[in-house]
Amino acid sequence: MSNDQSLTIEQLSEYQNVVITQPNCPYCVKAKALLDQQGTEYTTLVLGQELTKTVMVDFIQHRANVNVRTVPQIILNGHYIGGHDDLVAFLERQVDNTSFDDFEL
């Protein structure tokens, strides 16, 4: 995608597994490493490149009714997970780490 930051909320909604990051974010790197260890396939979207912060904030507000200001923001199997610490907690609660069904915050 070009640097026109034209990704819309509707386009963002099409992703089932996505990690929204920004450059030089240590928690983004850690979150992606955890997902890689699990063998989870995901798309990385970078703030300022594929989407704007406003689109990210509006999307998460629309999807999960949560106000966010930080990255990473993680969605797995269409379910909003949250940030790095939320991902760690989510993975610790999984009996079957490949199944994201029946996840509750």
C-alpha positions in Angstrom: 0.0 0.0 0.0 1.3 3.5 -0.7 2.0 6.1 1.9 -1.4 7.8 1.3 -2.7 6.3 4.5 -6.0 5.4 2.7 -6.9 2.3 4.7 -10.5 2.7 5.9 -12.3 1.3 8.9 -14.3 -0.9 6.4 -11.0 -2.2 4.9 -9.5 -2.8 8.3 -12.6 -4.8 9.3 -11.8 -7.4 6.6 -8.7 -8.6 8.5 -9.2 -11.6 10.7 -5.7 -11.6 12.3 -4.0 -8.2 12.5 -1.3 -6.5 14.6 -1.3 -2.7 14.4 2.2 -1.5 15.2 4.4 1.5 14.8 8.2 1.7 14.1 10.5 1.3 17.1 7.8 -0.2 19.4 9.4 -2.9 21.7 5.9 -4.2 22.8 4.9 -4.6 19.1 8.1 -6.7 18.5 7.3 -8.8 21.6 3.7 -9.4 20.6 4.6 -10.4 17.0 7.3 -12.8 18.4 4.6 -14.5 20.7 2.3 -14.9 17.7 5.2 -16.3 15.6 6.0 -18.8 18.4 2.3 -19.9 18.3 2.5 -20.3 14.5 -0.3 -17.8 14.1 -0.5 -16.1 10.8 -1.3 -12.4 10.9 -1.0 -9.1 9.0 1.1 -6.3 10.3 -0.3 -2.8 9.7 2.0 0.1 10.5 0.6 3.4 11.8 1.6 6.2 9.5 2.0 3.8 6.5 -1.1 1.7 6.1 -3.4 3.6 8.3 -3.6 6.7 10.5 -3.9 6.7 14.3 -7.4 8.2 13.9 -8.6 5.2 11.8 -7.0 2.8 14.3 -8.7 4.5 17.3 -12.1 4.7 15.5 -11.8 1.1 14.4 -11.1 -0.3 17.9 -13.8 2.0 19.3 -16.3 0.6 16.8 -15.1 -3.0 17.1 -14.7 -3.4 20.9 -16.1 -0.2 22.4 -12.7 0.6 23.9 -10.7 3.8 23.6 -7.0 3.1 22.8 -4.0 5.3 22.4 -1.1 2.8 22.2 0.2 0.0 20.0 0.2 -2.8 19.5 -3.5 -3.4 18.9 -4.2 -7.1 18.2 -7.2 -8.8 16.6 -7.2 -12.6 16.3 -9.8 -14.6 14.4 -11.9 -11.4 14.3 -11.9 -10.9 18.1 -10.3 -7.9 19.6 -7.5 -9.0 22.0 -5.9 -5.7 23.0 -2.2 -4.9 23.5 0.8 -7.0 24.4 -0.1 -7.7 28.0 -3.6 -8.7 26.9 -2.1 -11.0 24.3 0.1 -12.7 27.0 -3.0 -13.1 29.3 -5.0 -14.4 26.4 -2.4 -17.0 25.4 -2.0 -18.2 29.0 -5.7 -18.9 29.2 -5.8 -21.0 26.0 -6.2 -24.7 26.4 -5.8 -25.2 22.7 -3.5 -22.4 21.6 -4.7 -22.6 18.0 -8.4 -22.0 18.9 -9.6 -18.5 19.5 -13.2 -19.4 20.0 -15.0 -18.7 23.2 -12.5 -16.0 24.2 -13.7 -13.5 26.8 -12.0 -10.4 28.2 
